[in-house]
Amino acid sequence: MKMWEGVCTFLINNEVKIIDYESGDCSTMDIMKRRTRIKFNFPLVESSDTVILRDDVIIRLCKNEDDVKCDFIEFFLLGENDLYSKKMFTTWDNFRSYITCIYLYGNTLILGMDVGCVYIYHVSCWKNLDIRNYSHKLIIGKHPIICMAVKESPNERRYYVCSNFTIHEITGYLPNIY
């Protein structure tokens, strides 16, 4: 589930449903509407991770346990009238590592890796997003990035990532655009 600008988006198995909150009052679940059914390239399993980033962007990390273990990242861009578009990338081909966490703040997408690297993207248009074209790469350490957060004040934003050992502030790159 993800709440974004008055729209609550649910992913139930492979079906996307929404509740559109037109006012500040809480609505009941009976006004939930079916938005679309999405087709994943790999079946949903416990080892996969699905993240709803906005009311129109869903990211899924999936594992292929067949002959060669390979992780994939799928981007689903939800459109109008039951339509969506899909992009898929292999994380090993692009990063030579695997994604351990995803974070989106405003239009800044951050991917944390199992080798301690962080890739930062300024996403101006989701349809043009290519994970090969990152805005900035930071090497935090040698341990997997396990979570991320942002602390915002009226004057600045500070990005933090966490490994098994400590919390790191991301310095040297502070995106200014929301």
C-alpha positions as CSV (number, residue, x, y, z in Angstrom):
1,M,0.0,0.0,0.0
2,K,1.2,3.6,-0.7
3,M,-0.5,6.9,-0.1
4,W,0.4,9.7,-2.5
5,E,-1.5,13.0,-3.0
6,G,-4.8,11.7,-1.8
7,V,-4.7,8.4,-3.7
8,C,-4.1,5.2,-1.8
9,T,-2.8,2.5,-4.1
10,F,-2.9,-1.2,-3.2
11,L,-1.1,-4.1,-4.9
12,I,-3.0,-7.3,-4.1
13,N,-1.3,-10.2,-5.8
14,N,-1.1,-8.9,-9.4
15,E,-4.1,-6.5,-9.2
16,V,-3.7,-2.8,-8.5
17,K,-6.7,-1.2,-6.7
18,I,-7.1,2.4,-5.5
19,I,-9.1,4.5,-3.1
20,D,-9.3,8.2,-4.2
21,Y,-9.7,10.4,-1.1
22,E,-11.5,13.4,-2.3
23,S,-11.7,15.0,1.1
24,G,-9.7,14.9,4.3
25,D,-12.2,12.5,5.8
26,C,-11.3,8.8,5.9
27,S,-13.2,6.7,3.4
28,T,-14.2,3.1,3.7
29,M,-12.8,0.2,1.8
30,D,-16.0,-0.3,-0.1
31,I,-15.2,2.6,-2.5
32,M,-12.0,0.8,-3.6
33,K,-11.8,0.7,-7.4
34,R,-9.9,-1.8,-9.6
35,R,-7.2,0.1,-11.5
36,T,-5.4,-2.6,-13.5
37,R,-3.9,-6.1,-13.5
38,I,-0.2,-6.2,-14.1
39,K,1.7,-9.2,-15.5
40,F,5.0,-9.9,-13.7
41,N,7.8,-11.5,-15.7
42,F,8.4,-13.9,-12.8
43,P,5.8,-15.3,-10.3
44,L,5.5,-13.6,-7.0
45,V,7.6,-15.4,-4.4
46,E,8.6,-14.6,-0.8
47,S,12.2,-13.6,-2.0
48,S,10.8,-10.9,-4.2
49,D,10.3,-7.3,-3.0
50,T,7.6,-5.0,-4.4
51,V,7.5,-1.3,-3.7
52,I,4.8,1.1,-4.7
53,L,6.6,4.4,-5.1
54,R,3.7,6.7,-6.1
55,D,0.2,6.1,-7.2
56,D,1.5,5.4,-10.7
57,V,5.0,3.8,-10.2
58,I,5.6,0.2,-8.9
59,I,9.0,-1.3,-8.7
60,R,9.6,-5.0,-8.2
61,L,12.9,-6.7,-7.4
62,C,12.7,-10.4,-8.4
63,K,14.9,-13.4,-8.4
64,N,15.2,-16.1,-11.0
65,E,16.1,-19.3,-9.3
66,D,16.3,-21.4,-12.5
67,D,19.7,-22.3,-14.1
68,V,21.5,-19.1,-13.2
69,K,20.5,-17.0,-10.2
70,C,20.0,-13.5,-11.5
71,D,18.2,-10.6,-10.0
72,F,15.9,-8.3,-12.1
73,I,14.3,-5.0,-11.4
74,E,10.9,-4.2,-13.1
75,F,9.4,-0.8,-13.3
76,F,5.6,-0.6,-13.9
77,L,4.2,2.8,-15.0
78,L,0.5,2.8,-14.4
79,G,-1.6,4.7,-16.9
80,E,-5.2,5.4,-17.6
81,N,-8.0,2.9,-18.5
82,D,-6.3,-0.3,-17.3
83,L,-3.1,0.4,-19.2
84,Y,0.5,0.2,-18.0
85,S,4.0,0.1,-19.4
86,K,6.8,-2.0,-18.1
87,K,10.6,-1.7,-18.1
88,M,12.9,-4.5,-17.0
89,F,16.7,-4.5,-16.2
90,T,19.1,-7.0,-14.9
91,T,20.8,-5.6,-11.8
92,W,24.0,-7.7,-12.3
93,D,24.5,-6.4,-15.9
94,N,24.1,-2.8,-14.8
95,F,25.7,-2.7,-11.4
96,R,27.8,-5.9,-10.9
97,S,25.9,-6.2,-7.6
98,Y,22.4,-6.6,-6.3
99,I,19.9,-4.0,-5.0
100,T,19.2,-4.3,-1.3
101,C,16.9,-1.3,-0.8
102,I,15.0,1.3,-2.8
103,Y,14.1,4.8,-1.6
104,L,12.2,7.6,-3.4
105,Y,12.0,11.2,-2.0
106,G,10.4,13.8,-4.3
107,N,11.9,13.0,-7.7
108,T,15.2,11.6,-6.2
109,L,15.4,7.8,-6.6
110,I,18.1,6.1,-4.5
111,L,19.2,2.4,-5.0
112,G,21.3,0.8,-2.2
113,M,23.6,-2.2,-3.2
114,D,24.9,-5.2,-1.4
115,V,28.4,-4.1,-2.0
116,G,27.9,-0.8,-0.1
117,C,27.4,1.5,-3.1
118,V,24.5,4.0,-3.5
119,Y,23.2,5.1,-6.9
120,I,21.2,8.3,-7.1
121,Y,18.8,9.3,-9.9
122,H,17.1,12.6,-10.6
123,V,13.9,11.3,-12.2
124,S,12.3,14.0,-14.3
125,C,10.3,11.5,-16.4
126,W,9.7,7.9,-15.4
127,K,9.1,6.9,-19.0
128,N,12.7,7.9,-19.8
129,L,14.3,6.3,-16.8
130,D,17.2,4.0,-17.5
131,I,19.1,2.6,-14.5
132,R,22.3,2.7,-16.5
133,N,22.1,6.5,-16.5
134,Y,22.4,7.4,-12.9
135,S,23.1,11.0,-11.7
136,H,25.6,10.1,-9.1
137,K,27.3,7.1,-7.5
138,L,28.7,7.0,-4.0
139,I,30.8,4.3,-2.4
140,I,29.7,4.1,1.3
141,G,31.6,1.1,2.4
142,K,31.9,-2.6,1.9
143,H,28.7,-3.7,3.6
144,P,25.1,-3.9,2.2
145,I,22.9,-0.9,2.4
146,I,19.9,-2.0,4.4
147,C,17.7,1.2,4.7
148,M,17.6,4.9,3.8
149,A,15.9,8.0,5.2
150,V,15.7,11.8,4.7
151,K,15.6,14.5,7.3
152,E,14.2,17.8,6.0
153,S,14.2,21.2,7.4
154,P,13.0,24.5,5.8
155,N,16.6,25.1,4.6
156,E,18.0,21.8,3.6
157,R,17.6,18.0,3.1
158,R,19.9,15.4,4.5
159,Y,20.0,11.9,3.2
160,Y,21.1,9.0,5.4
161,V,21.8,5.4,4.6
162,C,22.3,2.5,7.0
163,S,24.6,-0.5,6.8
164,N,24.9,-3.3,9.4
165,F,27.5,-1.2,11.3
166,T,26.5,2.4,11.2
167,I,24.4,5.2,9.7
168,H,26.1,7.3,7.0
169,E,25.1,10.8,5.9
170,I,25.3,11.1,2.1
171,T,27.6,14.1,1.5
172,G,28.9,15.6,-1.7
173,Y,25.6,15.2,-3.5
174,L,22.5,17.0,-2.2
175,P,19.7,17.2,-4.8
176,N,17.9,20.5,-4.8
177,I,14.9,19.7,-6.9
178,Y,11.8,18.1,-5.4
